[in-house]
Amino acid sequence: MDKLTRAYDSLAEARREVGEDAIPFHKFADLIKTQVGAFKQKGTPEVAFRVAVKHGKVAFTARAMKG
């Protein structure tokens, strides 16, 4: 839960920086649950999420952790 909260805070801060409203926490949590579930179905036990601002837009990406 702590990781989820930190990821949400990072995303919300990035969205504020570019003038966008934060998304509701429950929608964010559903997105994370869906992404993690999809990776687990593919055999990936761990997923890393990253928030970045590129060209004035917020990018939130998920990738499989190796190892």
Secondary structure, DSSP 8 states (H G I E B T S, - for coil): -HHHHHHHHHHHHHHHHTT-----HHHHHHHHHHHHHHHHHTT---EEEEEEEETTEEEEEEEE---
